[in-house]
Amino acid sequence: MDASDVVTIVKDQVDAYNTRDIDGVMRYYADDAVILDGFGAVIAEGRDGIRAVYERVFTNNPELHADVPTAFSVGNWVAIHSIAANWAMQDGSRQQMQWIEVYQVSNEKIKRVQLFR
């Protein structure tokens, strides 16, 4: 798998996210994948845990859309700059949010994601 392949996998996962295709999103994750916050705390583990997080995000953010102006890879690691419009805040307001997301891709599946905000 070359550098463009791993970037394509991550970007295709974002495309599925933007169409709210939960099965499409999950197609890109390994069975034992993990999502971490910027401090290394586990947000979700395994396909069931990750699916639950995405279902909650989609439910709470009906107009959510993520743009990825920057994506690059080093080996099997991909970093993207993700900008999400209309993110639902705890106080009920909506605002633009930005993250640096770092993905580890192995055997054509996302194995690990760490979200830096």
C-alpha positions in Angstrom: 0.0 0.0 0.0 1.5 3.3 -1.0 1.1 6.8 0.5 -1.8 7.8 -1.8 -3.7 4.6 -0.9 -3.7 5.4 2.8 -4.8 9.0 2.2 -7.6 7.7 -0.1 -8.9 5.3 2.6 -9.1 8.2 5.1 -10.7 10.6 2.7 -13.2 8.0 1.5 -14.1 7.5 5.2 -14.7 11.2 5.5 -16.9 11.1 2.3 -19.1 8.4 3.9 -19.2 10.5 7.1 -20.4 13.5 5.1 -23.2 11.5 3.5 -24.2 10.0 7.0 -23.6 6.5 5.7 -22.8 4.7 8.9 -22.2 1.4 7.2 -20.0 3.1 4.7 -18.0 4.7 7.6 -17.6 1.5 9.4 -16.4 -0.3 6.3 -13.1 1.5 6.8 -12.5 0.5 10.4 -10.6 -2.6 11.6 -12.5 -4.8 14.1 -10.1 -3.8 16.9 -9.8 -0.1 16.0 -9.6 2.6 18.6 -10.4 6.3 18.7 -8.5 8.4 21.2 -8.7 12.1 22.2 -5.7 14.3 22.0 -4.5 13.3 25.5 -4.6 9.5 24.6 -7.8 8.8 26.5 -10.0 6.2 24.7 -13.2 7.6 23.2 -14.3 4.3 21.5 -13.0 0.8 21.0 -13.9 -1.8 18.5 -16.5 -1.6 15.7 -19.5 -1.5 18.1 -18.1 1.3 20.2 -17.0 3.3 17.2 -20.4 2.8 15.5 -22.2 4.1 18.6 -20.0 7.2 18.6 -20.8 8.0 15.0 -24.5 7.3 15.5 -24.6 9.8 18.3 -22.6 12.4 16.3 -25.0 12.0 13.4 -28.1 12.2 15.6 -26.9 15.3 17.5 -25.6 17.1 14.3 -28.1 16.7 11.5 -26.5 19.4 9.3 -22.9 18.3 10.0 -20.4 18.4 7.2 -16.6 18.0 7.4 -14.2 19.6 5.0 -10.6 18.4 4.7 -8.4 21.1 3.2 -5.2 19.3 4.1 -4.3 15.6 4.2 -0.9 13.9 4.0 0.8 10.7 5.0 4.0 9.4 6.4 4.2 5.6 6.0 0.9 4.2 7.2 0.0 7.3 9.2 -2.3 10.0 7.7 -2.9 13.4 9.2 -5.9 15.5 8.1 -7.1 19.0 9.1 -10.9 18.6 9.5 -13.3 21.5 9.7 -16.8 20.7 10.7 -19.6 23.2 10.3 -22.7 23.3 12.5 -21.2 21.2 15.4 -23.7 20.9 18.3 -22.3 22.3 21.5 -23.5 21.2 25.0 -25.3 24.6 25.5 -27.4 23.9 22.3 -25.5 26.4 20.1 -23.8 25.4 16.9 -20.4 26.4 15.8 -17.5 25.5 13.5 -15.0 23.0 15.0 -11.6 22.1 13.8 -9.4 19.1 14.5 -6.2 17.6 13.5 -6.9 13.9 13.1 -4.2 11.3 12.9 -5.0 7.9 11.5 -3.0 4.7 11.4 -4.0 2.5 8.5 -3.1 -1.2 8.4 -4.2 -3.8 5.9 -6.4 -1.2 4.2 -8.4 -0.5 7.4 -8.2 2.3 10.0 -6.7 0.8 13.1 -6.3 4.0 15.2 -7.5 7.6 15.2 -6.4 10.3 17.5 -8.3 13.6 17.6 -6.5 16.8 18.5 -8.7 19.9 19.1 
